[in-house]
Structure formats: C-alpha cells, structure tokens
Amino acid sequence: MLVPIAAAVAGMYFAGRNAPKTKFQKMKCLGPRTGAIYDVELVPKVGIVLVHAVDGTVGVFQQNDKGRFMWLRGNGSVDTAKGMRLDLEP
C-alpha cells in the first residue's frame, strides 16, 4: 500500500515542475463592430492577447501603456484578421 502512495506523491511533484509560470485567462469575446465571437487568451503580466476566430484565424495583439491593443501579427484569413483589428484596435 505504501508503494502506490509514494508513486502518487512523486507523480504530483514531477507534474508540477513543468507547469507554466505565467498565468493566462481564457474567455469568449463578442466583437463590438463585426459581431463575431472570438476565443480570447489574455496574458496579463505580458500584455499579450491571442484571439482565435471560428474559422481558425489567430491574431496576436499587444497592450500599450494607454491600455489599448495594437496588432502584432496574425495567421489565417485576411478578411477575418481585418475584422479582428476593427474590433480590438481603437
């Protein structure tokens, strides 16, 4: 009985060692201008936002000093990326 308990404790220790150090938040976002629904991952300490559209397009935005988001890069449909920029940039 002691061996399975020791194995479980060792497994928890080694699993926690590879956990990411930076916390991020996952949420859904409704685009105010396009009306599209995006899956958004926010990394608050870094100021990066990853926006995932339904068609697979991904956009990366960075938060500036004023709290606004600026486009860094994207991958996927050009039209969807333009919509993301309309929704998140001022």
C-alpha positions in Angstrom: 0.0 0.0 0.0 2.9 2.3 0.6 4.3 2.0 -2.9 1.2 3.4 -4.7 1.1 6.3 -2.3 4.8 7.1 -2.8 4.3 6.8 -6.6 1.3 9.2 -6.5 3.3 11.8 -4.4 6.2 11.5 -6.8 3.9 11.9 -9.8 2.3 15.1 -8.3 5.8 16.5 -7.7 7.1 15.9 -11.2 3.8 17.0 -12.9 4.0 20.4 -11.0 7.6 21.0 -12.1 6.6 21.5 -15.7 3.6 23.8 -15.1 3.7 27.2 -16.9 4.9 30.0 -14.7 2.8 32.7 -16.5 -0.9 32.6 -15.8 -3.4 33.4 -18.5 -7.1 33.8 -18.7 -9.4 32.2 -21.3 -12.6 33.8 -22.2 -15.1 34.5 -25.0 -15.4 37.9 -26.6 -18.0 39.5 -28.8 -16.6 41.9 -31.4 -18.4 45.2 -31.0 -18.1 46.2 -34.6 -18.3 42.9 -36.5 -20.4 40.9 -34.1 -18.1 37.9 -34.4 -17.5 35.7 -31.3 -13.8 35.0 -30.5 -12.0 32.7 -28.1 -9.5 35.0 -26.3 -6.5 34.1 -24.2 -5.2 37.1 -22.1 -1.7 37.0 -20.6 -2.0 40.0 -18.1 1.7 40.2 -16.9 3.0 40.3 -20.5 0.2 42.3 -22.0 -0.5 39.9 -24.9 -3.9 38.9 -26.2 -4.3 35.8 -28.5 -7.6 36.0 -30.5 -8.9 32.8 -32.1 -11.7 33.1 -34.7 -14.1 30.3 -35.5 -12.5 29.7 -39.0 -9.1 29.1 -37.4 -7.6 32.6 -37.9 -5.4 33.7 -35.0 -4.4 37.2 -34.2 -1.9 38.5 -31.7 -2.3 41.9 -30.0 -0.1 43.7 -27.5 -1.4 46.1 -24.9 0.3 49.5 -24.9 0.7 52.0 -22.0 -2.7 53.5 -22.5 -4.5 50.2 -22.2 -5.3 49.9 -25.9 -4.4 46.9 -28.1 -2.1 47.1 -31.1 -1.9 44.4 -33.9 1.4 42.4 -33.9 0.7 39.5 -36.3 -1.8 37.0 -37.4 -2.3 33.8 -39.3 -5.3 32.7 -41.4 -7.9 34.5 -43.4 -7.1 38.1 -44.3 -10.8 39.2 -44.0 -11.2 37.7 -40.6 -7.9 39.3 -39.4 -9.2 42.7 -40.7 -12.4 42.1 -38.6 -10.3 41.4 -35.5 -8.3 44.6 -36.0 -11.6 46.5 -36.3 -12.9 45.0 -33.1 -9.8 45.4 -30.9 -7.8 48.4 -32.2 -9.1 51.9 -31.5 
